[in-house]
C-alpha cells in the first residue's frame, strides 16, 4: 500500500525500494496492480501522516 500511495502522489519524484530477493522485488512490483484508493482510504492515510 505504501508503495502504491507514493507512486500515485505527483509530489513524489522518485521511490526507492529494497529487495534482497526476486520474490521481494515481485511483491514490490505488485503495487502497480492496485494504485486506486477511495476517499476514505486517502483520508485515513493523510490522517496517519499528520
VODO-366415 format. One record per residue (C-alpha): residue number from 0; chain; x, y, z. Coordinates in steps of 0.05 Angstrom, whole numbers, plus 5000, padded with zeros to 4 digits. Example, Ala and Ser with C-alpha at 12.3 -4.5 7.8 and 13.67 -1.06 7.14 Angstrom:
+-----+----+------+-------+------+
!   i ! ch ! east ! north !   up !
+-----+----+------+-------+------+
!   0 !  A ! 5246 !  4910 ! 5156 !
!   1 !  A ! 5273 !  4979 ! 5143 !
+-----+----+------+-------+------+
REM end
This chain:
+-----+----+------+-------+------+
!   i ! ch ! east ! north !   up !
+-----+----+------+-------+------+
!   0 !  A ! 5000 !  5000 ! 5000 !
!   1 !  A ! 5056 !  5048 ! 5018 !
!   2 !  A ! 5090 !  5040 ! 4950 !
!   3 !  A ! 5024 !  5049 ! 4912 !
!   4 !  A ! 5008 !  5112 ! 4953 !
!   5 !  A ! 5077 !  5142 ! 4939 !
!   6 !  A ! 5075 !  5125 ! 4865 !
!   7 !  A ! 5008 !  5159 ! 4855 !
!   8 !  A ! 5030 !  5224 ! 4890 !
!   9 !  A ! 5052 !  5275 ! 4838 !
!  10 !  A ! 5095 !  5310 ! 4891 !
!  11 !  A ! 5139 !  5248 ! 4897 !
!  12 !  A ! 5192 !  5247 ! 4842 !
!  13 !  A ! 5225 !  5180 ! 4859 !
!  14 !  A ! 5212 !  5120 ! 4903 !
!  15 !  A ! 5269 !  5076 ! 4927 !
!  16 !  A ! 5253 !  5004 ! 4943 !
!  17 !  A ! 5295 !  4949 ! 4973 !
!  18 !  A ! 5293 !  4877 ! 4953 !
!  19 !  A ! 5341 !  4823 ! 4973 !
!  20 !  A ! 5308 !  4770 ! 4931 !
!  21 !  A ! 5269 !  4764 ! 4867 !
!  22 !  A ! 5207 !  4747 ! 4908 !
!  23 !  A ! 5212 !  4812 ! 4946 !
!  24 !  A ! 5221 !  4851 ! 4881 !
!  25 !  A ! 5160 !  4818 ! 4851 !
!  26 !  A ! 5120 !  4833 ! 4914 !
!  27 !  A ! 5141 !  4907 ! 4909 !
!  28 !  A ! 5121 !  4909 ! 4835 !
!  29 !  A ! 5051 !  4885 ! 4853 !
!  30 !  A ! 5039 !  4956 ! 4879 !
!  31 !  A ! 5030 !  4976 ! 4807 !
!  32 !  A ! 4969 !  4929 ! 4802 !
!  33 !  A ! 4927 !  4969 ! 4851 !
!  34 !  A ! 4941 !  5043 ! 4855 !
!  35 !  A ! 4869 !  5064 ! 4867 !
!  36 !  A ! 4847 !  5089 ! 4935 !
!  37 !  A ! 4778 !  5112 ! 4954 !
!  38 !  A ! 4765 !  5177 ! 4991 !
!  39 !  A ! 4761 !  5142 ! 5059 !
!  40 !  A ! 4827 !  5107 ! 5049 !
!  41 !  A ! 4861 !  5171 ! 5026 !
!  42 !  A ! 4833 !  5208 ! 5086 !
!  43 !  A ! 4857 !  5154 ! 5134 !
!  44 !  A ! 4927 !  5155 ! 5103 !
!  45 !  A ! 4932 !  5231 ! 5107 !
!  46 !  A ! 4908 !  5230 ! 5180 !
!  47 !  A ! 4960 !  5178 ! 5197 !
!  48 !  A ! 5014 !  5223 ! 5169 !
!  49 !  A ! 4994 !  5283 ! 5210 !
+-----+----+------+-------+------+
REM end
